[in-house]
Amino acid sequence: MTLPQGVAILGSTGSVGRSTLDVIRHLGGSHRVSGLAAGRNAGLLLEQIREFRPEVASLSDPMGAAAIQEEAAALGTQVLSGADGALAVATQAQADLVVSAMVGAAGLSPTLAAVRAGRRVALANKEVLVVAGEVVTEAAAAAGAALLPVDSEHNALHQCLRAGEPREVRRLILTASGGPFWERDAGTFQHVTVQEALSHPVWDMGPKITVDSATMMNKGLEVIEARWLFDVDPGCIDILVHPGSVVHSLVEFVDGSLVAQLGTADMRHPIQYALTWPQRLPGRTQPLDLTALPPLRFQRPDPDRFPCPGLAYRALELGGTAPAALNGANEALVAAFLDGDLPFIQIPRRLAAVLDRVGRGEGPAMGSSPTTLEACLAADAWARGAALEDQPVAPVGGERSRS
């Protein structure tokens, strides 16, 4: 009898974490929850502990953890707190696979720890590879750890790449929904409200990721992630806007063939793919009715209206810790926008200003080689402050996204 696979979830109370638990319910006895790590939602984490009975759970909030420790212990779950708690969940012996779904750079250290421990890691946190792609992929190669993408676009690429050999690939094509402002007059971007930016036409995501979709920085971060995840030159990664969100990504092979992955907009599909890879098992996602689809439409992104993807390519060209600086600056700027302290239009402008400073050699360890985790985190932290410095920031000009 095959024992169920143990799954530890970093970010269990978020949207991806909750969807992962739904997939595990569906899979039945083939998978079991061995660990849960969350932020501050002690109430929901306790509900998850009651249902899934993991060996260990963690909250970033020590007071919240203390409030649920007694009941959790009676259910057989040890509750820890803080960064050490997340690390314990990520590296526990019972976990065969770790789902990295913590938002932002907070998920980097526990995810890297899981990789170094040789765990299979399902990546739903793109910042892990954006901030420290070189460090994480080298650690995975050394430990024999598999990195499996959960982001729908990278998951689609992973599926498409099974159709050929790496040497046969000409380019990877990431598709983008275009976000809520794809057809909006760019002259009105200065008046964008938080509520408008959070009104995504297709996907139900957390606030930070939804704002990234509105600026199209999510696609820029995905370019950086794809560069490391699939070990390809950035010049071989393109972006096409596909508002219908039916084709999740494509691979073009050297003979001119295009292989695309199509599916309904449901995160449970890429999550189940990552949990059951290399097998495919019946899922809960409804198949597409091809006869009911509207015409498939693809457009090139406008680099003048949406300069953020071009900034990601620029960060890759600068190399070293520049992508980490871009990520830290973006997280700080998105948070400021969500708090009402920064106009939407200032996000790409300030990101460009930070990269200008990086290009001049400012910031810690910008030219260090080899790149280390400590250097990546230092660049990320420096850029958060640099992005919010009170200084005039000019419009972004001439930035190009590659497509």
N, C-alpha and C positions, 0 to 999 in steps of 0.2 A: 504493500500500500504506500502510495506517495504521500509524504507529509505536505500539508499546506504551506505555501510560501509566506514567510513573514514580511509584512509591509510596515515600514515606519513612515509617517507623514509629517513633514515639516511645513507647518501652516495649515493645520487640520480644520480650523474654524473659518478659513477663507473660502471663496467660491470654488477654487480648484480642489482644496482639501475636502470640502463637502461632496463634490462630485466624485472624488476618488472613493470616498466611503460608500457612495451609492453604487459605484461599479463593483466594489468588493461584496456588497450585499447581493448583487446580481450574480457574481461568479460563484457564490456559495462556498463550498468547502475547499476550493483550490487555493484560496488566499485567506490570510487572517491578519488582523491588525496587531502588531507587536509594540508599536510606539506612536505617540501623538505629541506634537509640539505646537503650541499656539502662542498668540500674543497676549492680549489682555482679557479675552472673553472667557472668563472662568466658568460661567454658567453653561455655555455651550460645550466647553471641553468636558465638564462633568457629565453632561448628557451623553457625550460620545464614549466616555469611560464606562458609563453604566451599560451601554449597548455592546461595546466591543471588547471590554476587559483587557486592555493592553498591559504588558508587563511594566511599562514606564510611560509617564507623560510629563510634560513640562509647560510652564507658562513663563513668559518673559517678566511678568509682574509678580514679585515675591509675595505681596500681600494677597493677591488672588490665589496664588498657589497654596499659601497657608490656609486659606479659607476652605479649600476642598480636599486637603490632604487626608483628613480623618476618614471621610466617607470613601474616598478613593482607595485608601489602604484596606478598608473592609472588603472591597471588591477585588483585591489582589493587585492593585496598581500603585506603584511608587510615584509620587508627584514631586518633581524637582522644579527649579526656577532659574531664571537668568540665562546667560550665554552658556554656562556649563551644563544646564539642563538640556538645552537644545543639542549640544554636542553629545550628551549621553544618549539621547534618543537616536541620533544619526549613526552612532557607532555600536549600538547594542548588538549582542551576539545573535539575538533571535531574528534580526532583520536581514532578509535576503535582498530586499530592494528598498531603497529610500526615495520617496517622492519629495522633491525639493520644490515647495510651493510657497515659501515665505517671500513676501514682496520686498524688492529692493536688495541693497547690499547686505542687509541683516542675515540673509540666508547663505552668504558666501562661506563663512568659517565652518558651520556644521556640514554643509554640502561637501566642502573640500575634505573634511575629516572622514566623511563616508566614503569618498573616492579613495583616499589613502588607505582606508581599511579594506578596500577591495570589493565594496558593495556595488551592485548594479544601482545606478542612479537615474531616476526619471526626472528630467529637468523641466519644470514649469516656471522656473525663475530665470529669465533670460539674463539678468544682471550678473549671475554667477560667471558666465563666459564673457560678458561685456567687460566686467571689471578685471577679471584675472583669467582670461581664456588660455593664455600660454601656460600659466601655472597649473590650471586644472587639467588641461589635456595631457600635459607631461606627467602629472601625478597619476592620471588614469592609465596611461601607457605603462608606467612603472609598476602599478599595482594590479594590472589586468582587469580594471573596472570598466564596465560598459556604461556609456552615456547615452541615454535614450530620450529623445525630445518629446515633450508633451505639448508645447506650443503647436497650434494646429498647422501653421505653415511649415515648421521644421519637421513635424511628424509626417506631414505629407511628403516632404522631400525624402525623408528616411524611407518611406514606402516606395516612392518612385525610383530611388537609387537601387532598389533590389532588382530592377530590370536590366542592369548592366554592370560592367566593371568600372572602377574609378577612372581608369585611363580612357574610357569611352565617353566620359562626360565633357560636354562643351561648356554648359553654363547651367546655373541654378536660377530659377525664376520664382521669386517670392511674390505672392499676390497680396494686395491690400484692399480693404473695403473702401478706403478713402475717408472714413470717419464721417462725423456729422457735418463737416464744412466743405466737402468735396465740391459742391456746386454753389457755395456761398461766395458772394462778391468779396474779394480780398480787401477791398476798401473799407469793409465793415468789421474786419478782424479786431480792430482796436476796441470795439464795443462788445466783444464776446463775453457772455456771462458764464459763471461756473455751471449753472443749470444747463445752459446750451451745450457746453463742452462735455457734460456728462450724459448727454442724450445720444448714445450710440445707436445707429440704425439697425444693427444686426446682433452684436454680441452683448451679453450681460457680464460685465467685468467690474473689478474694483475701481475706485476713483482714480488712482494714479495711472493705471494702465489705460483707462478710458481717455484721460487727458492726453496721454502719449499718442493714442490713436487720433485724437483731434489735431495734434501738431504734426502727425505722421512720424514723430520720433520713434514710435514703436517699430516702424519699419527700418529705421536706421539702426536701432539696437539689434534687430533681427539679422541685419546684414553682418554686423560684428559677430553675433552668435554663430551664424552659418559659416563664417570664415573659419572659426575654430572647431565647430562641431563636425564639419565635413572636410576639413583640411584643404580648402580651396583658396585660390588667389581672389582677393576682393574684386578684381576686374572681371571675374567669371560669375559674379552674383548680380542679378538684375532685379528690378522692381516693376511690377505692372499693377495698376489699379483695376480692380475687378469688383464693382459695387455689389454684384449679386452674391458674393462670398460662397459660391458653389464650388469653384475650382480653388483648392486651398494652396496649391503650389505646383510647379512643373519642373521637370528636368529635360533639358535638350541634350541629346547625344550627338556625337561627332558625325553620324550618318544623316543628321537632320531630323531624326525622330523626336517627337515630343511626348513624354509620358506625364500624364496629369493625374492627380488624386482628387476625386470629387466626393462630396458627401454633405449631409445636412450640417447646419451650424450647431453642433452639440459637442461640448468638451468631453463628454463621456466616451466618445469614440477614440480620440487620441490617447486618453488616459488608459482605456482598456488595452489598446495596442501596446502601450509601453509596459503594462503589467503582465501581459501574456506573451510578449515577444520571446522567441521567434514564431510562436504559434499564433493562429487566429481562432478565436472562439466566438460563438454566437453572442451578439450584443443587444443592448436595449435601444440603440439608435435606429430610427426608422430609415429605410433605404430611400434614395431619391426616386421620385417619379419623373423619369426623363421626359415623358410626354407633357408634363405640366410646367417645365422650366421655361422661363423667358429666354430670349436670345442671349448667349454668352457674350459679354462686352468687356473689352480690355482697353485701357488707355495708359499712356505714359504719364507719370506724375509731373506736375508743373514745379520746377525747382524755385521759381520766383515766389509762388504762393506758399509752397511748403519746402523751405530750405533745410529742414532738419535731417532728412535722409542724406543729403550731401555732406552735412557736418559729420556724420558717422563715417563716410568714406574718407573724409579728411583726417579724422582721428586715426583711422587705420594706416593712412599714409604717414602720419607723424610717428606712429608706432610706440613701442614701450608702454608707458602708463597713460598715454593720451586717452585711450578709450575709457579708462577708469576715471579720469578727470571729467570727461564728457558725461559719464553716468552720474557722478556725484553732483555736478552742476545741475543736471536735469532733474534729479530727485529734489534738490533744494528749491529750484524754480517752480516745479509743479506744486510742491507743498505751499509755497508762497502764493501762487495763483489760487489754489483751493481755499486758502485762508482769507482771500480777498485783499492781499497786500501787493499784488503784482498784476498788471494787465496781461492778458493772454498773448498779445503781440510781442511782449518783451521776452518771452521764453526763447525763441530762436535767436533773437538779437544778442541776448546775454550769453547764450551757449557759444555763439560765434566769437564773442569777445574773450571768453575763457580759452578757447582753442587758439586764438591769436596770442595770448599770453604764454600758452604752452609752447607754441611755435618759437617764441622768443627765448625759451629756456626757463621760464618762471615755474614756480611750484617745486615741491620736493621730489627728488629722484627721477626727474623727467628723462634724463639720459642714461639711467642706470642699466647695466647689462651684466648678467641676465636679469630679467624681470622677476621680482620676488613678490610674494603675497604682501609683505610689509610695505613695499614700495607702492603697490597698487592701492592699498588701503590709505596710505598717506596722501597719494594723489587725489583719491576720491574725497577725502576729508578736506584737503586744501581747496579743491574746486567748489565745494559747497559754500564756503565762506566767500571765495572770490566771485562767485556768480551773483551774490546778493550785495556786493559792495555798492554804495550809493554813488554812481557816476554815470554821466551821459552815455547812452549806448545807441549807436547808429543802426539804421536798417541793414539787413544782410543783403549783400549784392553779389551776383555772379556765382552763387553756390549751385552746384549741379548734383542731382541724384542720377545714379547710373541706370539707365534703362533705355 
